[in-house]
Each structure stands twice: as structure tokens, then as C-alpha cells.
Amino acid sequence: MPKDATVYSIDSTTARTASSRPSLNDQLSSVLDDLRARIVEADEITLEFDGKLHVHLDVKAGEDLPLVEAKLAELGNGMFSQIGRGATPNHPFSHRVSALVTI
């Protein structure tokens, strides 16, 4: 009986197929670059992974929050979901918009 010599990546695609796709680092860098270019109201943009990938956009002007939320909702063809507001750790005069990221 022949042995299967195909090498699979962690997401069950063959190594040959996986190598033709951009790396995870490249995908995340692209997401950050796109957010920085399109949401200029954000003073700081960070990604956080705690079992799920989240993006946090820190904004100084509270009146910019609805605009940031609207821009985030229309970016990436639904890549950003569960958009909400919260406190900004260690920055009492900033506001935070967070969302779940699906790549």
C-alpha cells in the first residue's frame, strides 16, 4: 500500500497551496496599513489575540467615535464585526473602538 507523501499545513491545505498565499504576518500588516490609511482619526491602532483577533482604535476626540465606527463597519467586506466602544487602558482622555477581525 502506497504512503501519502503530501505535506499539509496547519489549516489542512497542502504545503504547495499554502506557500502561494501571503503569510499571516503579511496579512496582519496589510490590515494595519489599510486601517491607518483610512481611519486617520485614530491616534493608535493595535491588534490583540486572545483566542480571537481583535483590533483596537484609540481616539482622542469623542465626537469622532461614530465616524470611526462607521468607517470600520464598511471596511474589508465584513472583516470587522462586533464593533463596540470601551475604555482605553492607561489613557483616561482617550476613547476606544474595538472589533472582532476575521481574516
C-alpha positions in Angstrom: 0.0 0.0 0.0 1.5 3.4 -1.0 2.3 6.0 1.6 0.8 9.5 1.3 3.9 11.8 1.0 1.9 15.0 0.8 2.8 17.6 3.4 -0.1 19.6 4.9 0.0 22.9 6.7 -1.8 23.6 9.9 -5.0 24.7 8.2 -5.2 21.4 6.2 -4.1 22.8 2.9 -1.2 21.3 1.1 2.2 23.0 1.6 2.3 23.9 -2.1 -1.1 25.7 -1.8 -0.2 27.3 1.4 3.0 28.8 0.1 1.2 30.6 -2.7 -0.9 32.6 -0.1 0.5 35.6 1.8 1.9 34.8 5.2 -0.1 35.6 8.3 2.3 38.4 9.1 1.8 39.9 5.7 -2.0 39.7 6.1 -1.9 41.4 9.5 0.5 44.1 8.3 -1.9 44.7 5.4 -4.9 45.1 7.7 -3.0 47.6 9.9 -1.7 49.6 6.9 -5.2 49.8 5.5 -6.7 50.9 8.8 -4.0 53.5 9.3 -4.6 54.9 5.8 -8.4 55.0 6.0 -9.1 55.9 9.6 -6.9 58.9 10.2 -9.0 59.9 13.3 -7.4 57.0 15.3 -4.3 58.0 17.3 -3.3 54.4 17.9 -4.3 51.1 16.2 -3.4 47.8 17.8 -4.2 44.1 17.2 -4.7 41.7 20.1 -5.1 38.0 20.0 -6.7 36.2 23.0 -8.1 33.2 21.1 -9.8 35.6 18.7 -8.2 38.5 16.8 -9.4 42.0 17.9 -8.5 45.4 16.6 -8.5 48.4 18.9 -8.6 52.0 17.7 -7.9 54.7 20.2 -9.4 58.1 19.5 -8.9 61.4 21.5 -12.0 63.2 20.2 -15.2 61.7 21.4 -17.2 63.2 18.6 -15.1 61.1 16.1 -16.3 57.8 17.6 -19.4 57.5 15.4 -17.3 58.2 12.3 -14.6 55.7 13.3 -17.3 53.0 13.9 -19.0 53.7 10.5 -15.7 53.6 8.6 -14.7 50.4 10.4 -18.1 48.7 9.6 -17.7 49.4 5.8 -14.0 48.3 5.5 -12.9 44.8 4.4 -16.2 43.4 3.2 -17.4 42.4 6.7 -13.9 41.6 8.0 -14.7 43.7 11.2 -17.7 42.6 13.3 -18.9 43.1 16.9 -17.9 46.8 16.8 -18.1 48.4 20.2 -16.8 51.2 22.4 -14.8 50.8 25.6 -12.3 52.4 27.9 -8.7 52.9 26.9 -6.3 51.4 29.4 -3.9 53.9 31.0 -5.3 56.7 28.8 -8.3 58.3 30.6 -8.8 61.0 28.0 -9.0 58.7 25.0 -11.8 56.5 23.7 -11.6 53.1 22.3 -13.4 51.4 19.4 -12.9 47.7 19.2 -13.9 45.0 16.8 -13.5 41.3 16.1 -11.4 40.7 13.0 -12.0 37.8 10.6 -9.2 37.2 8.0 
